[in-house]
Structures are given as C-alpha cells and as structure tokens.
Amino acid sequence: MLAKIGSAAVLGLEAQPVEVEVDVRQSGQAGITTIVGLPDAAVRESTERVRAAIRNSGFSFPGNQRITVNLAPADLRKEGPAYDLAIAIGVLSASGQIPPGSLEGAILMGELSLDGSLRHVRGVLPVADMARRQDIAAMFVPTADAAEAALIPELEVYPVATLGELVVHLQGFVAITPLAPGAQLQPQPPPPAVDFAEIQGQEHAKRALEVVAAGGHNMMMSGPPGAGKTLMARAVPGILPALSLEEALEVTRIYSVSDMLPPDTPLIQQRPFRAPHHTISNAGLVGGGQWPRPGEISLAHRGVLFLDEMPEFNSRVLEVMRQPMEDKAVTISRAQGSLTFPANFMLIAAMNPCPCGYYGDPDRACTCSIGMIQRYRKRISGPLLDRIDIHIEVPRVPYEKLAKATRGESSASIRARIEAARVRQRARFGNNSLACNADMGPAELRQFCTLGNDVQALMRTAMRQMHLSARAYHRVLKVARTIADLEGTEAIQVHHLAEALQYRTRMMDL
C-alpha cells in the first residue's frame, strides 16, 4: 500500500512543502527500509528511530515487507529529524493501522524518541506560516512547539506528546484539542537589565546613546578601561521602543530557524542584544555553513549588535559587515543557490584608544609607542568607520560623580522621548517600509532633510574642513534629522546639525 503524508523543509527563513510517500509491499528483500529524496544523515537515521518508536508505542512495524520512503520533491535537500513523525504515520497508514486519508490537508513535524514520545524541532514558525499561505488546515507538532506554531492565525495546531496519542486521535477514539491561535504582546515591557539611572556621569555618552536609539544609528565608543562603555551598551535595550507584533514575529522566525527560542518563550518580545566574542568566525558573524544558518548580525535583527574591543576582532571578519550594514540584509551564496537573511541591526562598538588603553588619559601615562597605536587603530578600516554614524570619547569617571547619592534619569523616561521620536518618524514615512531615520535612502533624505540657507552654510564648511565623504554627508543628515525629532521640530536647525557634526569626530589625533 501507498500512503502520502504532508511535511515541510526549512530553507533559510522560509519553508517549502514536502510530501512523505511511504510504500509498503511484499518483496524478496523483506525487512529493508530505504529513504530517498536527498536526505542527510539525520534523515537516513530516522529508520531505526521510527522502527523502535512504533514498536514501543504498541503498534506493529511491518518487518516482513520492504518499505520505501520518498521525500518529494526529490531535488530539494532534506535535513534534520523533523520528518520522523511523518514517516512513522506514513508507515502505519500504508500498513493499514491508520484509516487512509485521515491526514489529508495536514502537516506533520516532530522528532521521535525510541519510546514514541516527541521531541522539539526547529523551524516550526516558518512552517506554520507556509501552511497558512498554502491553505493547509491543520498542523501536528510536538507539544513543546505547539505554542510557537499557534502564533500563526487561521491554522489548527494540534500539540502531540507521543506517537500513540496521535494514532488514537486519528483512529477516532480520543481527540487531541487544538490550541487557540494568535500572538499577543505583553502590555508592559519587562524592566531593563541595566537602568540608565544607575550609570553615574557620562552625560555626553548617554545623550549620544539616546540619539542612537531614537534613529537606529550605529555608534563607536572609545575610552580607557573601566569608563563604562560596556555597561552603557548593555543599557541600550532598555531605552529602545517595544517591538511591534510584526517585528516580534520577524525576530522569532530567525530564532526558530536557529533553534535558539527559549523553551517557555514562543514569541520573542524584547529587542535582541547580541555581544559575540572577538574570536568569532565569518560564518558565526554573518551566517553560513554547509546548511546556511543566520549569524550574529541576523540574530541582532531589530536590536543591538555590540562588538566590545572591536580592534581585537579579525579584520576580515569585520569587513564582511560592510555590505549588510548598508543593505540591512545578508545574502549567502552556495553552489545549490542563495539564501538571504535580514540584518537590520544597530551596531554599537567599543574600543580602547591604544593597546594599553590610556592614550590621552589625563591621570595615567600611556606606555604605547606611536607605531603601536597606529597599527592598533588600523585594524578597523576607514570604509567601516565611515559607516558608523556617531563617534564619541568616553573618559574616565571622576570620584565626585561616582560617589553621588542621587540617581540619574531613568531608562523609562528616556524611552518615552525615544518612542515619541519614533512616532514622528513613522508618521513622516507613512506606508513606507522604513522603520527609523537610519533606514532612509537618498530619495527620503532629499524629501525629509531639506536645509535652510544658514544650515547649508554650516554643512558646506564642515564638508570642506572635515573632508566628509558622500556617505558621511548622508549619515550626518540622518543624525541631524533624529536630533530634530527628539526636540519635536520639523525643520533641521543649525544646532541640530552642529550636534550631529560633533559626533563625526573620530578617535583623537596622534
């Protein structure tokens, strides 16, 4: 007999339907199970998992017959153990233990344990989204993944704990209750991990971080060890606007494909904060591998990518970020094809002014030679620095500020100003897909960043004296637009542009 069961393959962030065809028939080669359709090692190993799971669930595995499993389409590579459940149900259906046609118009996903229980699998959210778009009515997934699949509306999601439970459901004895679909956001964001109120001093840096968060800009902090660069970077997620439902689903899809969703968190509602170590590889940062997976820049989508001690990163690793920083996406090409992952992140980088960390410090002498400092700074290329909107110096904090009993402004009040600025930006862009000022292109800059005569005169002087590139010119305009939005004014004024220009000052001269 022949049985056909629906399943899916995850490619990048998208899913494609896969039909699991199981043929059970008498043959001279009894007891042999063959899986075809470009399976990887994990799929081929499902033979023994399925055999043990069926027997340990109290059902009969057709041991005196030849079983052929075809994963169609045959030219699409299949990976992972997510086909176990579909293959097991196909074997039971083809051997007459399940009524034929009981799973028509449904998709099955799940890894089987030897005792018949179902384990978590990755990529459930993109598969559920594909099922809705293909007008598939039902989806059977492990209980651990049911809440994730139920984020997609107009889809019946059945949580399955064991293979036996699903078979009893299909036989019509004990029905499995589907989950109520739909995704909901928390009304109030959780408290920040680091509150700006606890950061003493560094008013200039905190103001720059407010501008960064309001417009989605990139930032470089340079200063001696212990000045608070890392602490301030970790406080940034607490002042960012809350994710919209659409943005939360985007981020959740990436983490689902990467198998990084927390077990009790089907929907990610906090903006990501990624801080990879400087030993990271190219594939770890931008994505890749034999089966391409999202890298850190995609895991930071709609959030913050923090590179601490940026000159310690491999220069080739840093250079691969240049194109994603412009395009807000990264494309990974392989012989089989190309995959594109979103990468709309805010880059916040930190570095010391020299190898010892004390060049320019008024209280501690630098022990580095000029040559050492130059080589250290050249680890970050000029084109990459040109893509960073805001450059600030973070000096050491004096004792008087550290010992103050009063707290600074809280993250909640700063976030309120930032959310008001983002509201102005969304109203300005209308139905455009732009989320913040950093996403503007030349056409939007021409439309929304017009300068008066006095502001043009300042910009003309700055272009000549600071030797700004065309890219730097556009980035200064974006920062000035954000500063004006924070102030609530429609026109960019001279003091807005002056503040934006001071943020272009790079590391102090030697």
Secondary structure, DSSP 8 states (H G I E B T S, - for coil): -EEEEEEEEEETTEEEEEEEEEEEE--SSTT-EEEESSB-HHHHTHHHHHHHHHHHTT----TTSEEEEEEESTTS-B-SSTTHHHHHHHHHHHTTSS-TTTTTTEEE--EE-TTSBEE--S-HHHHHHHHHHTT--EEEEEHHHHHHHTTSSS-EEEEESBHHHHHHHHTTSS----B-------SS----SS-GGG--S-HHHHHHHHHHHHHT--EEEE--TTSSHHHHHHHGGGGS----HHHHHHHHHHHHHTT---TT-SS--S--EE---TT--HHHHHEETTTTEE-HHHHTTTSEEEETTGGGS-HHHHHTTHHHHHHSEEEEEETTEEEEEE---EEEEEE-SSSSS-TT-SSS-----HHHHHHHHTTS-HHHHHT-SEEEE-----HHHHT--S----HHHHHHHHHHHHHHHHHHHTTSS--SGGG--HHHHHHH--B-HHHHHHHHHHHHHHT--HHHHHHHHHHHHHHHHHHT-SSB-HHHHHHHHHTT--S---
